[in-house]
């Protein structure tokens, strides 16, 4: 008779991220955890290594490229447990940096990363019990690949009604044009791994949607995720995350509590671990008061709070989407009711879209909306709550200096005018949006960078706001500054050299300025040093 004990399976888990996921599940999951591997000897050795740590994983051989091997695992799970509670599809390969012909790279990569992973799902999904969780390991490189696709391909990939048959046709099309040597002519980027992870990401969405309509097995959730840049064989050990750090987001998704609202069918990057997370961590350690971590996605935000609580810290959570005026007003109402004011505000939310293949006008519109206009909206709503001696930090970028250097002399004069008003700044930002739409950016003296110019806006906005507070005698010593955190290593900036805690140093310095300091006020600060516009 089958056991009713819960069971988890992780594919390709004798080393790397999969090994880290098995380790994490052994510590947190109330059930049996199966480490699987194609090579039985290596798999059993990995199990023994974890047993030496006091953990108790089990082993089952699994070669996801062998249909008989998958069926054997299914039969075993059916007989021993009568079902399956967690499935983590981790097995995958990266061959883009080999010297093999591109068509060969595509065939081998898509076979394992997409087709074989899909085969595992098709065989094991009938075993999933109510409240089961599935995690398909993806990559942020799928986002990069999507950005390089033609508009017609983007429309198909992002179609909310895409079917599994349509997705399979897309993957076959990519394989066919790779064989024909006409990949880019047909709108695809010339990356095998990246496109395979588009397949995994869309497959996940389709599967989650199907389970959402299956009333016979409620609350089965499928998500895909990027573990980050992890030190493994696949990254030639250049990754900066340990395998346990890479396992954090997959484990979060595998252990989602029953009946959560979100995420479902989503692609999760763990971006809640960025600079803002580091700032919250630092404030929890140094600020004498309550610290709120905010996020648009409530599930990810609450997970970040739980991660910090495991470090012995005690942040609070409130949902905030800075692009939603109602969301900002709800936060204001909470702060007014609970605290009667606000003492520290760090505006950290932002996006970088310059490296996507979207039309430049679209990049400008989306980037300025979030980085400048939505940040300004947060300020306009929350600034009335600021108490005497409050501190505001608007996270900017040294790229604002670079962009300023590329502006025409007439624009430089307006931007650096010590008497510039908020209305004049708004007019400048609208002008940049207008010339971007007209395709005459450089002819009108602007550099062709969306992000960089948005941060000019943030920098000048901070100066104007600080100047206004300096004349507000009813609320003395309110200080606003902007800053550059430096080049911080995140999931979308693999080349960053700073950790998130190092990136948080300057924002924290400004957020915790002592009462009645002389400087900095309304300045742009990098590495705790005031930077001026170049002359």
N, C-alpha and C positions, 0 to 999 in steps of 0.2 A: 504493500500500500504506500502511495506517495506521501512524503512528509508535507506538513503544512508550513514548514519553516520557510522564511523568506530567503531569496537568493539573488545574487548579483553576478553578472558576467562582464568582464572587460576583455576586449579582443586586443591581440598584439601587445601583451602587457608584461613580457619577460624583462623589458628594459625601458628606459626613457620615461615619457609622460605616463604611459600606461602603467608602468611599475609604480609611479608615484600615486596614481589614482587608486590602484589596488591597496597600497599602503594606507591611504586616507580612508578608504571604505572599511578596511579591517578595524580602524580605530573608531569609526562613527556609525556604521551601518549595523542594525540589529538583525543579522542573518548571515548566511554563508556567502563568501566572496570567492569567485573563481578567477584565478589568473590563467589566461590561455596563451598558447604560443604554438607556432607551426612546428618548431623543433622541441620535441619532448624533453630532451636532455637539458636544454637551456631553460625551458619552462620550469622543470622540477628544481633546478639549481636556484632560480629566482625565488621559488616558494621557500626553499630552505633558508635563503638569505633573510627573508622576512620573518621566518620562524625564529631566527637568532635574535630578532628585535622584540620577541615576545608576542608576535602576531600569529594568526592562524589561518592564512589563506589556503584554498584548495586548488588543485590543478586539473585542467582538462585540455587535452590536445585539440587545437583548432587551426586549420589552414583555411582562411576565408576564400581562397581561390579554388578550393576543392569542394564541390557540392556534396560529396559523400561525407566529408568531414563535418560540414555544417549540419547535415541530417543526423549524424551520430550524436552531435551535441544536443540537438533537439530531442532525440529519443531519450537520452540520458536525463535531461531536465524534466521531461514529461514523466518519466518513471520515478525519479527520485523526489521531485518537488511538486509535480502537477501544474507547474506554471513558472513564470519569471517576473521578477519585480524591478530589476534594474539592468539595463543593457547599455554599455558604453562602447561605441564603435570607434576604436582608437587606431586600429591597424591602417598603415598608409606608407607611401613611398614618395620620395622627391628625386626626380631624375633630370631636372632642367639644366643642371650644371655639368652633366656628363657630356661626352663627345659623340654620343649616339645620334643617328639621324633623327630629325625632329618628329617625323611620323612614328618612329619606333618609341620615342619618349612618350608621345601622346597615347599610343596604344597600351603600353605597359602601365602608365600612370592612371589613365582612366579605368583600366580593367580593375586594378586593386582599389583605388580610392573611391571610385563611383560604382562600377558595375558589381564588384564583389561585395562591397558594403551594402548595396541595395539587395543583393541575394541573401545576405545574412538577415536583413530586416524581413524580407518576404517569408523566410523560413521560420524565424523565431517570433515574429509579431503575434501569431495566433496563440502563443503561450502567455502573452502579457496579461497580467491580472489587473483588476481595477486599481487605480492609483499608481500604476507602474510609471517609471521614468526612463526615458531613452535620451542619451547624449551622443550626438554625432560630431566627432572632432573635425572642425573646419579650420579656417585660417583667415586672418585679416587680408591676406593676399587676394581673396575672392573679391573684396571691395575694389582693390586696385585693378583687377582684371575687368570687372564690370565697367569701371570708368573708361577703359580702353576699347570697349565694345562699340559697334555701330549703334546708331539710334534705334534701328529696327530690331537688333538683337536685344538691346536694353528693354525695349517695350515687351518683348516676349518673355524675357527672364523675370521681369518685375510684374508681369500680369498677375493680379490677385486670383484669377480664375485658371491659372495654368494647371494642366493635368499631368499625371505621371507619364502618359504616353507622349505628350508634347515635350516634356523634359527629356525623355529618352531620345526623341527625334533630334533635339538640339545637340545632345552629346554625340549622337551618331554623325550629325552634320559636321561637328568639329573634327571628329576622327577622319571623315571623308576628305575635308578640305586640307587636313594635314597631310594625308597621303598624296593628294593632288598638288601640294606645294602652293596652295592659294589661300592660306589662312588669313592674312591681312587684307587681301582683296575681297574676302567675304565677311569682313567686319569683325574678325576675332583677333585678340591679342596673341602674340606668339609665345605663350606660356602654357605648358602642359599642366603643371601642378595647380596653378592659380585657377585655371578653368575647371579642373576636376573638383575644386572646392566650391566653385559656383554651383556645380551639380549637387554636391552634398548639402549645401545651404538651401537650395530650392527644394530638393528632395525632402528635407526636414519639414519645410513649410507645408508641403503637400500632405505628408504623413500626419502632421499635427492636425491639419484641417479635417482629415478623414476621421481621426479618433474623436474629434470634438463632436461629430455627428453620430458616434457609436454609443447609443444609450445602454447597450448590453454590458459594456465595460467602461464605466465612467471614470473620468479624471486620469486618463492616460495622457501623459505630456511628453512631447518630443521637442528638443531644442538642439541647435548646433552652437558651437562656440569656438573662439580662438583662445588657446592656452597662453599666448604670448610668445616671446622669443626665448625659447628654452634651450639650455645647454644639453644637446643630444647629438647622436650621430647624424641626424638629418640636417642639423645646422652646422655641422663640422665643428661642434663644440664652441661656436662663437656666441651662442645665446647667453644672455645675462641673467636669466631666471634659472633657479634650480628646478629639478623635476617636481619637487614638492610645491614650489611656487606655481609652476605650470599646471599643477593638478587642482589649484584652488577653484577656478571657475567651473571646470567639469564636475567637481565634487558638489559645488553649490547647486548645479542643475540636477545632478543625480539624486540629491537629497531634498529636493523641494518638498515642503510639507503638503499634506492632503488639501485639495480644493483651493490652491492658490489662484489668484486672478491672472498673474503674469510672472514670468515670461512663458509663452506657449507658441511654439513654432517660430521662435525668434533666433536671431544670430546674436550671441552675447560675447562681448570682447573683454569684459572685466575693466572697462574704462573708468569705473568708480575707484580704481586704484591709482588714478593719476595725481597731478599736482594738488588738486582740491582735497583729495584724500590725505595727502601729506600735510596740508595746512590744518585740516581738522585734527589730525593726530597731534600736531604740535600745539594747537590751542588747548586741546584736552590736557596736555601736560603742563601748560604754563598760564592759562587764563583763569582767573578766579571768578568763574561763573558758568552758566550753561552754554554748551556749544552745540549748534544744530548743523548736522550734515543734511544737505538737501540734494535731491535728484529728481529728474523727470520721471524715471521708472521707479516706482515704489519698491518693487521686488529687489532690484539691484541696490537701491539706497538702503533698505533695511538689512540686506546682506552685508554691506560695507560697515554699518553700525555694529552688527554682530561680530564682524572680524576685529573691530577695534575693542569691543568688550572682551574678546579673548586675550587682548594684550593688557587687560586690567584698566582700560579707559572707560569713560562713561558718556559718550556722545548721545545726543537725541536726534530723532529723524523727523523731517517734515517734507512732504512732497512739494516740489516747486518746478514748474516749467516756465522759464523766463520768457518764452514766446507766447504765453497765455496770460492775458491781463487778469482774468478771473483767478488764476492760480496765484499770481502776485498779491492780489487783494486779499485772498484767503490767508496767506502768510502774514500780511500786515495785521489782519484782524486777530490772529492768534497771538502775535507779539504784543499788540495793544492790550489784549485781555489778560494774558499771562504775566507780562512784565511791565507794561506801561511805557515801554521804550525799547531802544536798541543801542548797544554799546560798540559792537564791532561788526562791520559788514565787509566781506571779501567777495567781490564780483569776479569769479573765476571761469564761469561757463563761456565756452567759445568753440568755434570750428575753424578748420583749415581746409580749403577746397582748391587751392591753386594748382595742385598737382593732378587733379582730375581732368578728364577730357571734356567736361561740360563746356558749353559756350561761355565766353568770358563774361558776358552780361549776366548770365545766370549765376556764375560764381560770385560776382559782385553783389547781386541782389541778396543771395542767401547768406553770404558772409557778413555783409554790413547789417543785415536784419538782426542776426543773433549777436554779433560781436559789438555793434555800436547801438543800434536802435533799441533792441531788447534790453541791453545793459542799462541804457539811459532810462528806459521805462521802469526798471527795478529801482533805480535811484530816485526817480520822481515820486514813486509810491512810498518808498521806505524812508526817505530822508526826513520827513516830518516827525518820525519816531526817534531820530538820533538825539541822544542826551548830551549835555555838556561833557567834553573830553572824549567824545566818541571818535573812533578811528575807522576810516573807509580805505580799502585797498582795491583798486581796479587793476586786474592782472593784464598787462600789456605785453609788448615785445620789443626787443632791440631792432626788429625789422622796421619799426616805425622810423628809426633814425635812417636806415638804409633807404626807405621810401622817400623820406624828406629830401635826401640828397639827390634823388632823381627828379624832383619836382622842378617846375619852371621857377624863375626868380620871383615872378608875380605871385605864384601860389605860396612860395616860401615866406614871402612878406606877410601874406594873410594869415598863414598857419602860425607863425611865430610872433604875430602882433600881440603885445602884452595887454592890449585893450579889447581883444576879440571877445565877442558875445556868444552866448549859446545859440542864438538865432543865426548868427553868421556861420558858426560851425555846422549847424544843421544844413544851411544852404550849400556849404562846401561838400558835405557828404551827398546831398541830393544831386549836386552838379556832377560828382564822380559817377553816380549811378546813371545819370542821363547820358554822359558821354560814352559810358560803357555800352549802353543800349544802342547808341548811334554809331559805335565802332570808331570813335575819334578820340580815344583816351590820350594817346601820346601827342596827337596834334594839339590837344588842349593843355599840355604841360604836366599830365599825370603819368606816373609809372604804371606799367601794366601788371599790377599785383593787387589782388583783392584783399588778402589777409593783411598785408603790410599797411595798406591805406586805412583799413578798418582800425588798426592799432594807432595810427595817427589820430583818428577820431577819439579813441579812448584816452589817449595821452592829453589832448587838448581839453577834452571834456573834464578830466580830473583837475586841470589847472583852473578852469572857469569855476567849477564847483568849489574848490578850495578858496578861491578869491571871494566868492559870495559868502561863505561861512566866516571868513575873516572879518566881515563887516556885520555879522549877526551877534550883537551884544547880548541878546536874550539867551543864547546858547554858546557860551565861550568855549574856545579850545577844541572845536570839532576840526579834525584834520583829514583831508583827502589827498592821497598820493596814488600814482600808478607805478608799476614796476615790471621788470623782466625777470622771470624766474631762472633764465638760462636754458641751455639745451638739455632738456630732461628726457631720460630714456623712458618711453612709454610704448604701448603696443603699436602705436602708429608712428613712432619716431625711434626706430631701431638704432639710429646713429647717435642718439643723445648720450652724453657722457655723465650726466648727473643722475643720482637716484631721486625718487620723488621727495624724500626728506631733505636732500640737498637743494632741490628746486623750491622747497617751501621756506628756506631760510630768509630770503629777502621779504617775501610777503608777511611772514611772521614778525620780522623786525619792524615793519611798518604798522602792522595791526596792534602791536604792543608798545608803541611809542609812549614814553612817560608823559604825565600831565605837563602842559605848558612848555614843551620843548620849543626851541627856536626854529629848528629845521629838522627834517624836510617838511615842507608844506606846499602842496600843489605841484610837486616835483615828479620827475620820472627817475626811478632809482634802479640801478643794476649793481648786483653784488654789494648792496648796502651803500653804494656811492651815487650821488646825484649826477645825472647826465643831462647836458643841455643840447639844444638843437645845434648842429654844426654850423659854423659861420661861413 
